[in-house]
Amino acid sequence: MILLLQAAGAVPTSAKELILHASTATQVVLVILVVLSLVSWAIMLGVGRELTRALRASTEFAREVQRSGGLDSVGVAVKHASPSASHRLLVRALQFIGTSTGRSDYGEEAAVAPLSPTAAAARVETLRLVLDAESLSERDRLGRFLPWLATIGSASPLIGLLGTVLGIISAFVGIATTGSGNLSAVAPGVAEALVATAAALSVAIPATFGYNILANRLNRLDNLLEGFGTTVIALLVREGRI
């Protein structure tokens, strides 16, 4: 009986036929999942490339500053370096202490008057807060699309579950319509439900992996900026700027 139905085209024999002959509600669910999949891959590729570039540029600039001999070398690095998160962090620190990034006089002329230990400690702590705020701004800018990726990874299985439920409902409707509970009446609806489940998992699994990888990369950049901020403060204290 089933073979005759398959030969007549009454029973779908492939995933493509299941999708084409699925109910309108299930097709809508599948379209939503396709859209979410495209969005998630666009976020993973775009944000991943941006984070990789930012991490590499920030690491190189941080190493260059650490190798510098003093504020004169830092001034040259600021003027000639390509924009990066650590570069903007250093510029923000120099702006805080009243140094223009376009000046080259990082010597005694720019030195500040001696401060009391309490005032110096307060100035260092304030600079730390400024650099932390700048680091947080960089993190928010680079990770602004990660919540979307996390939402897609967590919501896709629920959307797939909705498609599964709709497929099961379609199976029972098929039983009620045909008045028979044999396999030919139940199988199309069950298969339709499984297609929605598989589509949801194919969206959620890459999105979850991508979110964890990108979040880890963002944390690495955050730790780099935190350590670089400490290096900048130590350099400024050593040069008598704060």
N, C-alpha and C positions, 0 to 999 in steps of 0.2 A: 504493500500500500504506500509506504513512504517513498520507495523508489519510483513508483508511478507518479506521485505528487512532485517529486524532484524533477523528473523528466518533463513534466508539464509546466514546470516553473512556478508551482504553487508554493513551494517551500524554498526559502533562500538557501543557497549553497556556499556563499562566501560573505566575508565581512562587507564588501562593497554592496552586495545585494541586501544585506541586513540593514545597512544605513539608508539605501535608497527606498526600501519598503518599510522603514520604521515609521512610527507615528510622528505627527508634527511636533509634539512636545519633546520627544526624544531627539529629534533632529535639531531642535532649538538648543537643547542641552549640549549636543555635540558641537554645534557652531560656537557656543560660548566657550567650550573647552579649547577649541582650535584658536580662538582669539586670545585666550589667556596663555596658551602655549607660545604663541608668537610674541606676546608682550614679555613673557618671562625670559625667552631667549634673547630678545632685544636688550633687556635690562642686564642679563648676565654678560653678554658680549660687550656692551657699551661701558657699563660700570667696571667690569673686569679690566678692560683695556685702560680706562682712565686711572684706576687704582694702581695698576702695574706701572704706568708711566709716572704717576705721582710718587710712588714709593721709591722708584729708581732715582728720579731726579732729586728727591729730598735726601736720600742716602748719600748721593754723590756730593751734594752741597754741604751736608753736615760734616762729612769727612774732610772736605776742603777747609772748612772753618776750623775744625779741630787741628789741622796741620798748620794753620796760620800762626805767625809769630806774635801777632798783636793786633791792635785796632786798625793800623794802617793796612795790613793785609786783608783784614775783614772788610774794610771800606772798598778795596779793589774787588773783592769777591762779590760784594753786594751790587756794584755797578755793572759787572760783566757777566754775572750768572744769569741763566735763564730762569724765568719765574717758576717757583715750586713752593710747596707748603713750608718747608724749612726756611726758604728765602724770605717769604712773607713774614714768618715768625721773627727773623732777625731784624727786618725792616721795622716791624712794630716795636721791637725792643729799643732800637736806635731812636725811633720817634718818641718813645716814652722818656728817654733821658735827654731829649732836646737836641738830637743830632740829625741833621738833614742827610738823607741818603745820597744827595748829590755832592756833598762836600768831601774833600780829601784831607782836611786837617783833623786827624784823629789823635793829635799829639797833646802837648801840655796846654795849648791854647783852649782846647775844648774841655779841659779837666774842670770838674766841679769843686766848689769849696769843700773843705773837710767837714764832715757831719759827725754829730755825736753818735755813739754806738746805738742808742735807741732809735734815732732818726734814720741811721743807715739800715738797721734791721727792718724798720717799717718800710723804707724805700725798696729794699729787696723783696719783701713780702708782697708789696703792691705790684712790683714788676712780675712776680710769679703769677699773681692773679690775672694780670693783663695777658701774659703769655698763655695761661690756661684757657682764657676766653678766646684767644686767637686760635688755639689748637681745637677747641670745641667748634668754632666756626668752620674750620677746615674739615673737620669730621662730618659736620652736618651737611656741608656742601657736597662732599664726595659720596656720602651715604644716603642722599635724599631719596633715592629710588629703592633702597633695600627694603623698607616696609612694604612696598608693593609686592616685592618678590616673596617676602614672608607670608603675606596675605594670600597670594596665589597658591603657594605651597600648602597652606592649611585649608583653604576654601575649596580647592579643586576636588578633593575626595568627597566633600559634602555635596558638591554639584553632581559628581558622578553617582553618589548614592541616590540623589533625586532621579537621575536617569534610570538607575536600577529599579527603583520603586515603580516608576512609570512603565518600565518593561514588564515587571511582574503583573501590574494591573492589566496591561495589554494581553498578557498570557491568560489571565482569568476571564477577560472579556472574550477572548477567542474560544475558551471552553464554553462559556455561556452561549455564544453565538452559534457554535457548531453543535452544541448539545452533546459533545463527546470530550472525554478526558484523555484521549490517546495521545501519543507522542507528537503526532503531526500537528495537533492543535496547540500543544503547550510549548513545543520546542522553539518556534519563532520568537515568542515573547521573552522566553528565558534567554535565548541567544542575544536578543536585542538589549536586554538588561546587562548581560556580560560585556557587550561591546562598550556600553557607557562606562562601566566600571574600569575596563582596560584603558579607555581614553583618559579617564580621570587620573589613573595611576601614572600614565605616560606623561602627564602634565605635572603632577605633584612631585614625583621622584626627582627629576632634574632640577626643579625649582628649589626643593629643599636642599639638595646637594650644593647648588649654586649659591644659595643664601649663606650656608655655613662657610663655604670657601671664601666668599667675598667679605663676610663679617670678620673672619679671621685675618684677612689681608688688611681690613680697615683697622683692626686692633693693633696690628703690627705698625701701621703708620702712626697711630695714636701714641704708642709706646716710643717710637722714634722721635716724635715731636716733643714728648715729655722729657726724654733724655737730652735732646738738643736744647730745649729751654734751660735746663740746668747748666749745660755747657756755656750757653750765652751769658747767663748770670755770673758764673764763675769767671769768665773772661772779663766781663765788665768790672767786677769787683777787683780782680787782679790789676787791671789798668787804672784803678782809682776813679772810675766813672760813677759809681754808686757806693 
